[in-house]
Amino acid sequence: MLKKKSIKVPNGKLLTVLYDVQDNKIRFIQVTGDFFMYPEEGIYTIERRLQGICMDRTQIRTVLQEVFLNEHIYLYGLTIDSIIDALFL
């Protein structure tokens, strides 16, 4: 069953995460909002890499940090922790 969570991050940006979890693993995830990312298509890399990951804050943080570092993705208006917080509301 798809879940949709939206949060306002401290600087006022909106983050919405649409996701599905089965057997404690992320089966589908879509991240949207009014934040900026460079390169813009990095969002698809993030979504792909999170699919199949256990719903565990530490594991998700590790994957996100690795993706941002290795793919040279930059976020403006939110942080990795913002994405994690939205998943665990």
Phi and psi restraints in degrees (range 20) as a CNS / XPLOR table:
assign (resid 1 and name C) (resid 2 and name N)
       (resid 2 and name CA) (resid 2 and name C) 1.0 -69.3 20.0 2
assign (resid 2 and name N) (resid 2 and name CA)
       (resid 2 and name C) (resid 3 and name N) 1.0 137.4 20.0 2
assign (resid 2 and name C) (resid 3 and name N)
       (resid 3 and name CA) (resid 3 and name C) 1.0 -115.8 20.0 2
assign (resid 3 and name N) (resid 3 and name CA)
       (resid 3 and name C) (resid 4 and name N) 1.0 146.1 20.0 2
assign (resid 3 and name C) (resid 4 and name N)
       (resid 4 and name CA) (resid 4 and name C) 1.0 -128.0 20.0 2
assign (resid 4 and name N) (resid 4 and name CA)
       (resid 4 and name C) (resid 5 and name N) 1.0 122.9 20.0 2
assign (resid 4 and name C) (resid 5 and name N)
       (resid 5 and name CA) (resid 5 and name C) 1.0 -125.9 20.0 2
assign (resid 5 and name N) (resid 5 and name CA)
       (resid 5 and name C) (resid 6 and name N) 1.0 134.7 20.0 2
assign (resid 5 and name C) (resid 6 and name N)
       (resid 6 and name CA) (resid 6 and name C) 1.0 -126.4 20.0 2
assign (resid 6 and name N) (resid 6 and name CA)
       (resid 6 and name C) (resid 7 and name N) 1.0 138.1 20.0 2
assign (resid 6 and name C) (resid 7 and name N)
       (resid 7 and name CA) (resid 7 and name C) 1.0 -137.4 20.0 2
assign (resid 7 and name N) (resid 7 and name CA)
       (resid 7 and name C) (resid 8 and name N) 1.0 153.7 20.0 2
assign (resid 7 and name C) (resid 8 and name N)
       (resid 8 and name CA) (resid 8 and name C) 1.0 -99.8 20.0 2
assign (resid 8 and name N) (resid 8 and name CA)
       (resid 8 and name C) (resid 9 and name N) 1.0 122.1 20.0 2
assign (resid 8 and name C) (resid 9 and name N)
       (resid 9 and name CA) (resid 9 and name C) 1.0 -79.8 20.0 2
assign (resid 9 and name N) (resid 9 and name CA)
       (resid 9 and name C) (resid 10 and name N) 1.0 162.4 20.0 2
assign (resid 9 and name C) (resid 10 and name N)
       (resid 10 and name CA) (resid 10 and name C) 1.0 -50.3 20.0 2
assign (resid 10 and name N) (resid 10 and name CA)
       (resid 10 and name C) (resid 11 and name N) 1.0 -33.2 20.0 2
assign (resid 10 and name C) (resid 11 and name N)
       (resid 11 and name CA) (resid 11 and name C) 1.0 -87.9 20.0 2
assign (resid 11 and name N) (resid 11 and name CA)
       (resid 11 and name C) (resid 12 and name N) 1.0 8.8 20.0 2
assign (resid 11 and name C) (resid 12 and name N)
       (resid 12 and name CA) (resid 12 and name C) 1.0 97.1 20.0 2
assign (resid 12 and name N) (resid 12 and name CA)
       (resid 12 and name C) (resid 13 and name N) 1.0 -2.0 20.0 2
assign (resid 12 and name C) (resid 13 and name N)
       (resid 13 and name CA) (resid 13 and name C) 1.0 -76.8 20.0 2
assign (resid 13 and name N) (resid 13 and name CA)
       (resid 13 and name C) (resid 14 and name N) 1.0 148.2 20.0 2
assign (resid 13 and name C) (resid 14 and name N)
       (resid 14 and name CA) (resid 14 and name C) 1.0 -97.2 20.0 2
assign (resid 14 and name N) (resid 14 and name CA)
       (resid 14 and name C) (resid 15 and name N) 1.0 135.6 20.0 2
assign (resid 14 and name C) (resid 15 and name N)
       (resid 15 and name CA) (resid 15 and name C) 1.0 -127.7 20.0 2
assign (resid 15 and name N) (resid 15 and name CA)
       (resid 15 and name C) (resid 16 and name N) 1.0 127.6 20.0 2
assign (resid 15 and name C) (resid 16 and name N)
       (resid 16 and name CA) (resid 16 and name C) 1.0 -123.1 20.0 2
assign (resid 16 and name N) (resid 16 and name CA)
       (resid 16 and name C) (resid 17 and name N) 1.0 132.4 20.0 2
assign (resid 16 and name C) (resid 17 and name N)
       (resid 17 and name CA) (resid 17 and name C) 1.0 -123.3 20.0 2
assign (resid 17 and name N) (resid 17 and name CA)
       (resid 17 and name C) (resid 18 and name N) 1.0 123.6 20.0 2
assign (resid 17 and name C) (resid 18 and name N)
       (resid 18 and name CA) (resid 18 and name C) 1.0 -108.6 20.0 2
assign (resid 18 and name N) (resid 18 and name CA)
       (resid 18 and name C) (resid 19 and name N) 1.0 124.0 20.0 2
assign (resid 18 and name C) (resid 19 and name N)
       (resid 19 and name CA) (resid 19 and name C) 1.0 -153.5 20.0 2
assign (resid 19 and name N) (resid 19 and name CA)
       (resid 19 and name C) (resid 20 and name N) 1.0 163.5 20.0 2
assign (resid 19 and name C) (resid 20 and name N)
       (resid 20 and name CA) (resid 20 and name C) 1.0 -134.0 20.0 2
assign (resid 20 and name N) (resid 20 and name CA)
       (resid 20 and name C) (resid 21 and name N) 1.0 133.9 20.0 2
assign (resid 20 and name C) (resid 21 and name N)
       (resid 21 and name CA) (resid 21 and name C) 1.0 -121.2 20.0 2
assign (resid 21 and name N) (resid 21 and name CA)
       (resid 21 and name C) (resid 22 and name N) 1.0 130.0 20.0 2
assign (resid 21 and name C) (resid 22 and name N)
       (resid 22 and name CA) (resid 22 and name C) 1.0 -133.4 20.0 2
assign (resid 22 and name N) (resid 22 and name CA)
       (resid 22 and name C) (resid 23 and name N) 1.0 134.8 20.0 2
assign (resid 22 and name C) (resid 23 and name N)
       (resid 23 and name CA) (resid 23 and name C) 1.0 52.7 20.0 2
assign (resid 23 and name N) (resid 23 and name CA)
       (resid 23 and name C) (resid 24 and name N) 1.0 39.7 20.0 2
assign (resid 23 and name C) (resid 24 and name N)
       (resid 24 and name CA) (resid 24 and name C) 1.0 63.6 20.0 2
assign (resid 24 and name N) (resid 24 and name CA)
       (resid 24 and name C) (resid 25 and name N) 1.0 19.6 20.0 2
assign (resid 24 and name C) (resid 25 and name N)
       (resid 25 and name CA) (resid 25 and name C) 1.0 -122.1 20.0 2
assign (resid 25 and name N) (resid 25 and name CA)
       (resid 25 and name C) (resid 26 and name N) 1.0 143.4 20.0 2
assign (resid 25 and name C) (resid 26 and name N)
       (resid 26 and name CA) (resid 26 and name C) 1.0 -72.2 20.0 2
assign (resid 26 and name N) (resid 26 and name CA)
       (resid 26 and name C) (resid 27 and name N) 1.0 117.2 20.0 2
assign (resid 26 and name C) (resid 27 and name N)
       (resid 27 and name CA) (resid 27 and name C) 1.0 -96.5 20.0 2
assign (resid 27 and name N) (resid 27 and name CA)
       (resid 27 and name C) (resid 28 and name N) 1.0 -28.5 20.0 2
assign (resid 27 and name C) (resid 28 and name N)
       (resid 28 and name CA) (resid 28 and name C) 1.0 -149.6 20.0 2
assign (resid 28 and name N) (resid 28 and name CA)
       (resid 28 and name C) (resid 29 and name N) 1.0 140.9 20.0 2
assign (resid 28 and name C) (resid 29 and name N)
       (resid 29 and name CA) (resid 29 and name C) 1.0 -151.2 20.0 2
assign (resid 29 and name N) (resid 29 and name CA)
       (resid 29 and name C) (resid 30 and name N) 1.0 138.7 20.0 2
assign (resid 29 and name C) (resid 30 and name N)
       (resid 30 and name CA) (resid 30 and name C) 1.0 -135.9 20.0 2
assign (resid 30 and name N) (resid 30 and name CA)
       (resid 30 and name C) (resid 31 and name N) 1.0 125.4 20.0 2
assign (resid 30 and name C) (resid 31 and name N)
       (resid 31 and name CA) (resid 31 and name C) 1.0 -112.4 20.0 2
assign (resid 31 and name N) (resid 31 and name CA)
       (resid 31 and name C) (resid 32 and name N) 1.0 123.1 20.0 2
assign (resid 31 and name C) (resid 32 and name N)
       (resid 32 and name CA) (resid 32 and name C) 1.0 -137.0 20.0 2
assign (resid 32 and name N) (resid 32 and name CA)
       (resid 32 and name C) (resid 33 and name N) 1.0 170.5 20.0 2
assign (resid 32 and name C) (resid 33 and name N)
       (resid 33 and name CA) (resid 33 and name C) 1.0 155.6 20.0 2
assign (resid 33 and name N) (resid 33 and name CA)
       (resid 33 and name C) (resid 34 and name N) 1.0 -170.1 20.0 2
assign (resid 33 and name C) (resid 34 and name N)
       (resid 34 and name CA) (resid 34 and name C) 1.0 -104.2 20.0 2
assign (resid 34 and name N) (resid 34 and name CA)
       (resid 34 and name C) (resid 35 and name N) 1.0 29.8 20.0 2
assign (resid 34 and name C) (resid 35 and name N)
       (resid 35 and name CA) (resid 35 and name C) 1.0 -92.4 20.0 2
assign (resid 35 and name N) (resid 35 and name CA)
       (resid 35 and name C) (resid 36 and name N) 1.0 172.5 20.0 2
assign (resid 35 and name C) (resid 36 and name N)
       (resid 36 and name CA) (resid 36 and name C) 1.0 -117.9 20.0 2
assign (resid 36 and name N) (resid 36 and name CA)
       (resid 36 and name C) (resid 37 and name N) 1.0 146.4 20.0 2
assign (resid 36 and name C) (resid 37 and name N)
       (resid 37 and name CA) (resid 37 and name C) 1.0 -138.4 20.0 2
assign (resid 37 and name N) (resid 37 and name CA)
       (resid 37 and name C) (resid 38 and name N) 1.0 139.7 20.0 2
assign (resid 37 and name C) (resid 38 and name N)
       (resid 38 and name CA) (resid 38 and name C) 1.0 -127.0 20.0 2
assign (resid 38 and name N) (resid 38 and name CA)
       (resid 38 and name C) (resid 39 and name N) 1.0 128.8 20.0 2
assign (resid 38 and name C) (resid 39 and name N)
       (resid 39 and name CA) (resid 39 and name C) 1.0 -71.4 20.0 2
assign (resid 39 and name N) (resid 39 and name CA)
       (resid 39 and name C) (resid 40 and name N) 1.0 153.8 20.0 2
assign (resid 39 and name C) (resid 40 and name N)
       (resid 40 and name CA) (resid 40 and name C) 1.0 -57.9 20.0 2
assign (resid 40 and name N) (resid 40 and name CA)
       (resid 40 and name C) (resid 41 and name N) 1.0 -36.9 20.0 2
assign (resid 40 and name C) (resid 41 and name N)
       (resid 41 and name CA) (resid 41 and name C) 1.0 -72.8 20.0 2
assign (resid 41 and name N) (resid 41 and name CA)
       (resid 41 and name C) (resid 42 and name N) 1.0 -3.9 20.0 2
assign (resid 41 and name C) (resid 42 and name N)
       (resid 42 and name CA) (resid 42 and name C) 1.0 -60.8 20.0 2
assign (resid 42 and name N) (resid 42 and name CA)
       (resid 42 and name C) (resid 43 and name N) 1.0 -24.9 20.0 2
assign (resid 42 and name C) (resid 43 and name N)
       (resid 43 and name CA) (resid 43 and name C) 1.0 -61.1 20.0 2
assign (resid 43 and name N) (resid 43 and name CA)
       (resid 43 and name C) (resid 44 and name N) 1.0 -34.9 20.0 2
assign (resid 43 and name C) (resid 44 and name N)
       (resid 44 and name CA) (resid 44 and name C) 1.0 -70.4 20.0 2
assign (resid 44 and name N) (resid 44 and name CA)
       (resid 44 and name C) (resid 45 and name N) 1.0 -35.2 20.0 2
assign (resid 44 and name C) (resid 45 and name N)
       (resid 45 and name CA) (resid 45 and name C) 1.0 -64.6 20.0 2
assign (resid 45 and name N) (resid 45 and name CA)
       (resid 45 and name C) (resid 46 and name N) 1.0 -44.3 20.0 2
assign (resid 45 and name C) (resid 46 and name N)
       (resid 46 and name CA) (resid 46 and name C) 1.0 -60.5 20.0 2
assign (resid 46 and name N) (resid 46 and name CA)
       (resid 46 and name C) (resid 47 and name N) 1.0 -48.1 20.0 2
assign (resid 46 and name C) (resid 47 and name N)
       (resid 47 and name CA) (resid 47 and name C) 1.0 -61.4 20.0 2
assign (resid 47 and name N) (resid 47 and name CA)
       (resid 47 and name C) (resid 48 and name N) 1.0 -42.9 20.0 2
assign (resid 47 and name C) (resid 48 and name N)
       (resid 48 and name CA) (resid 48 and name C) 1.0 -62.6 20.0 2
assign (resid 48 and name N) (resid 48 and name CA)
       (resid 48 and name C) (resid 49 and name N) 1.0 -43.7 20.0 2
assign (resid 48 and name C) (resid 49 and name N)
       (resid 49 and name CA) (resid 49 and name C) 1.0 -69.8 20.0 2
assign (resid 49 and name N) (resid 49 and name CA)
       (resid 49 and name C) (resid 50 and name N) 1.0 -26.7 20.0 2
assign (resid 49 and name C) (resid 50 and name N)
       (resid 50 and name CA) (resid 50 and name C) 1.0 -80.7 20.0 2
assign (resid 50 and name N) (resid 50 and name CA)
       (resid 50 and name C) (resid 51 and name N) 1.0 -20.1 20.0 2
assign (resid 50 and name C) (resid 51 and name N)
       (resid 51 and name CA) (resid 51 and name C) 1.0 -66.4 20.0 2
assign (resid 51 and name N) (resid 51 and name CA)
       (resid 51 and name C) (resid 52 and name N) 1.0 128.6 20.0 2
assign (resid 51 and name C) (resid 52 and name N)
       (resid 52 and name CA) (resid 52 and name C) 1.0 92.9 20.0 2
assign (resid 52 and name N) (resid 52 and name CA)
       (resid 52 and name C) (resid 53 and name N) 1.0 -7.3 20.0 2
assign (resid 52 and name C) (resid 53 and name N)
       (resid 53 and name CA) (resid 53 and name C) 1.0 -81.6 20.0 2
assign (resid 53 and name N) (resid 53 and name CA)
       (resid 53 and name C) (resid 54 and name N) 1.0 142.6 20.0 2
assign (resid 53 and name C) (resid 54 and name N)
       (resid 54 and name CA) (resid 54 and name C) 1.0 -65.1 20.0 2
assign (resid 54 and name N) (resid 54 and name CA)
       (resid 54 and name C) (resid 55 and name N) 1.0 148.1 20.0 2
assign (resid 54 and name C) (resid 55 and name N)
       (resid 55 and name CA) (resid 55 and name C) 1.0 -76.1 20.0 2
assign (resid 55 and name N) (resid 55 and name CA)
       (resid 55 and name C) (resid 56 and name N) 1.0 74.0 20.0 2
assign (resid 55 and name C) (resid 56 and name N)
       (resid 56 and name CA) (resid 56 and name C) 1.0 -134.2 20.0 2
assign (resid 56 and name N) (resid 56 and name CA)
       (resid 56 and name C) (resid 57 and name N) 1.0 123.3 20.0 2
assign (resid 56 and name C) (resid 57 and name N)
       (resid 57 and name CA) (resid 57 and name C) 1.0 -53.6 20.0 2
assign (resid 57 and name N) (resid 57 and name CA)
       (resid 57 and name C) (resid 58 and name N) 1.0 -45.1 20.0 2
assign (resid 57 and name C) (resid 58 and name N)
       (resid 58 and name CA) (resid 58 and name C) 1.0 -65.4 20.0 2
assign (resid 58 and name N) (resid 58 and name CA)
       (resid 58 and name C) (resid 59 and name N) 1.0 -43.9 20.0 2
assign (resid 58 and name C) (resid 59 and name N)
       (resid 59 and name CA) (resid 59 and name C) 1.0 -66.7 20.0 2
assign (resid 59 and name N) (resid 59 and name CA)
       (resid 59 and name C) (resid 60 and name N) 1.0 -42.0 20.0 2
assign (resid 59 and name C) (resid 60 and name N)
       (resid 60 and name CA) (resid 60 and name C) 1.0 -63.9 20.0 2
assign (resid 60 and name N) (resid 60 and name CA)
       (resid 60 and name C) (resid 61 and name N) 1.0 -43.4 20.0 2
assign (resid 60 and name C) (resid 61 and name N)
       (resid 61 and name CA) (resid 61 and name C) 1.0 -60.6 20.0 2
assign (resid 61 and name N) (resid 61 and name CA)
       (resid 61 and name C) (resid 62 and name N) 1.0 -43.7 20.0 2
assign (resid 61 and name C) (resid 62 and name N)
       (resid 62 and name CA) (resid 62 and name C) 1.0 -60.4 20.0 2
assign (resid 62 and name N) (resid 62 and name CA)
       (resid 62 and name C) (resid 63 and name N) 1.0 -46.4 20.0 2
assign (resid 62 and name C) (resid 63 and name N)
       (resid 63 and name CA) (resid 63 and name C) 1.0 -63.3 20.0 2
assign (resid 63 and name N) (resid 63 and name CA)
       (resid 63 and name C) (resid 64 and name N) 1.0 -45.5 20.0 2
assign (resid 63 and name C) (resid 64 and name N)
       (resid 64 and name CA) (resid 64 and name C) 1.0 -63.5 20.0 2
assign (resid 64 and name N) (resid 64 and name CA)
       (resid 64 and name C) (resid 65 and name N) 1.0 -43.5 20.0 2
assign (resid 64 and name C) (resid 65 and name N)
       (resid 65 and name CA) (resid 65 and name C) 1.0 -61.3 20.0 2
assign (resid 65 and name N) (resid 65 and name CA)
       (resid 65 and name C) (resid 66 and name N) 1.0 -41.8 20.0 2
assign (resid 65 and name C) (resid 66 and name N)
       (resid 66 and name CA) (resid 66 and name C) 1.0 -63.3 20.0 2
assign (resid 66 and name N) (resid 66 and name CA)
       (resid 66 and name C) (resid 67 and name N) 1.0 -44.9 20.0 2
assign (resid 66 and name C) (resid 67 and name N)
       (resid 67 and name CA) (resid 67 and name C) 1.0 -63.2 20.0 2
assign (resid 67 and name N) (resid 67 and name CA)
       (resid 67 and name C) (resid 68 and name N) 1.0 -47.6 20.0 2
assign (resid 67 and name C) (resid 68 and name N)
       (resid 68 and name CA) (resid 68 and name C) 1.0 -62.2 20.0 2
assign (resid 68 and name N) (resid 68 and name CA)
       (resid 68 and name C) (resid 69 and name N) 1.0 -40.4 20.0 2
assign (resid 68 and name C) (resid 69 and name N)
       (resid 69 and name CA) (resid 69 and name C) 1.0 -71.2 20.0 2
assign (resid 69 and name N) (resid 69 and name CA)
       (resid 69 and name C) (resid 70 and name N) 1.0 -51.6 20.0 2
assign (resid 69 and name C) (resid 70 and name N)
       (resid 70 and name CA) (resid 70 and name C) 1.0 -71.4 20.0 2
assign (resid 70 and name N) (resid 70 and name CA)
       (resid 70 and name C) (resid 71 and name N) 1.0 -31.4 20.0 2
assign (resid 70 and name C) (resid 71 and name N)
       (resid 71 and name CA) (resid 71 and name C) 1.0 -98.4 20.0 2
assign (resid 71 and name N) (resid 71 and name CA)
       (resid 71 and name C) (resid 72 and name N) 1.0 0.7 20.0 2
assign (resid 71 and name C) (resid 72 and name N)
       (resid 72 and name CA) (resid 72 and name C) 1.0 54.2 20.0 2
assign (resid 72 and name N) (resid 72 and name CA)
       (resid 72 and name C) (resid 73 and name N) 1.0 51.3 20.0 2
assign (resid 72 and name C) (resid 73 and name N)
       (resid 73 and name CA) (resid 73 and name C) 1.0 -99.3 20.0 2
assign (resid 73 and name N) (resid 73 and name CA)
       (resid 73 and name C) (resid 74 and name N) 1.0 136.2 20.0 2
assign (resid 73 and name C) (resid 74 and name N)
       (resid 74 and name CA) (resid 74 and name C) 1.0 -123.5 20.0 2
assign (resid 74 and name N) (resid 74 and name CA)
       (resid 74 and name C) (resid 75 and name N) 1.0 135.2 20.0 2
assign (resid 74 and name C) (resid 75 and name N)
       (resid 75 and name CA) (resid 75 and name C) 1.0 -105.3 20.0 2
assign (resid 75 and name N) (resid 75 and name CA)
       (resid 75 and name C) (resid 76 and name N) 1.0 140.6 20.0 2
assign (resid 75 and name C) (resid 76 and name N)
       (resid 76 and name CA) (resid 76 and name C) 1.0 -128.6 20.0 2
assign (resid 76 and name N) (resid 76 and name CA)
       (resid 76 and name C) (resid 77 and name N) 1.0 118.6 20.0 2
assign (resid 76 and name C) (resid 77 and name N)
       (resid 77 and name CA) (resid 77 and name C) 1.0 105.7 20.0 2
assign (resid 77 and name N) (resid 77 and name CA)
       (resid 77 and name C) (resid 78 and name N) 1.0 -8.5 20.0 2
assign (resid 77 and name C) (resid 78 and name N)
       (resid 78 and name CA) (resid 78 and name C) 1.0 -159.2 20.0 2
assign (resid 78 and name N) (resid 78 and name CA)
       (resid 78 and name C) (resid 79 and name N) 1.0 175.8 20.0 2
assign (resid 78 and name C) (resid 79 and name N)
       (resid 79 and name CA) (resid 79 and name C) 1.0 -127.6 20.0 2
assign (resid 79 and name N) (resid 79 and name CA)
       (resid 79 and name C) (resid 80 and name N) 1.0 172.3 20.0 2
assign (resid 79 and name C) (resid 80 and name N)
       (resid 80 and name CA) (resid 80 and name C) 1.0 -57.0 20.0 2
assign (resid 80 and name N) (resid 80 and name CA)
       (resid 80 and name C) (resid 81 and name N) 1.0 -41.8 20.0 2
assign (resid 80 and name C) (resid 81 and name N)
       (resid 81 and name CA) (resid 81 and name C) 1.0 -63.0 20.0 2
assign (resid 81 and name N) (resid 81 and name CA)
       (resid 81 and name C) (resid 82 and name N) 1.0 -29.4 20.0 2
assign (resid 81 and name C) (resid 82 and name N)
       (resid 82 and name CA) (resid 82 and name C) 1.0 -61.9 20.0 2
assign (resid 82 and name N) (resid 82 and name CA)
       (resid 82 and name C) (resid 83 and name N) 1.0 -43.8 20.0 2
assign (resid 82 and name C) (resid 83 and name N)
       (resid 83 and name CA) (resid 83 and name C) 1.0 -63.9 20.0 2
assign (resid 83 and name N) (resid 83 and name CA)
       (resid 83 and name C) (resid 84 and name N) 1.0 -44.5 20.0 2
assign (resid 83 and name C) (resid 84 and name N)
       (resid 84 and name CA) (resid 84 and name C) 1.0 -63.1 20.0 2
assign (resid 84 and name N) (resid 84 and name CA)
       (resid 84 and name C) (resid 85 and name N) 1.0 -45.0 20.0 2
assign (resid 84 and name C) (resid 85 and name N)
       (resid 85 and name CA) (resid 85 and name C) 1.0 -59.0 20.0 2
assign (resid 85 and name N) (resid 85 and name CA)
       (resid 85 and name C) (resid 86 and name N) 1.0 -40.9 20.0 2
assign (resid 85 and name C) (resid 86 and name N)
       (resid 86 and name CA) (resid 86 and name C) 1.0 -62.7 20.0 2
assign (resid 86 and name N) (resid 86 and name CA)
       (resid 86 and name C) (resid 87 and name N) 1.0 -37.3 20.0 2
assign (resid 86 and name C) (resid 87 and name N)
       (resid 87 and name CA) (resid 87 and name C) 1.0 -68.5 20.0 2
assign (resid 87 and name N) (resid 87 and name CA)
       (resid 87 and name C) (resid 88 and name N) 1.0 -28.0 20.0 2
assign (resid 87 and name C) (resid 88 and name N)
       (resid 88 and name CA) (resid 88 and name C) 1.0 -109.9 20.0 2
assign (resid 88 and name N) (resid 88 and name CA)
       (resid 88 and name C) (resid 89 and name N) 1.0 22.6 20.0 2
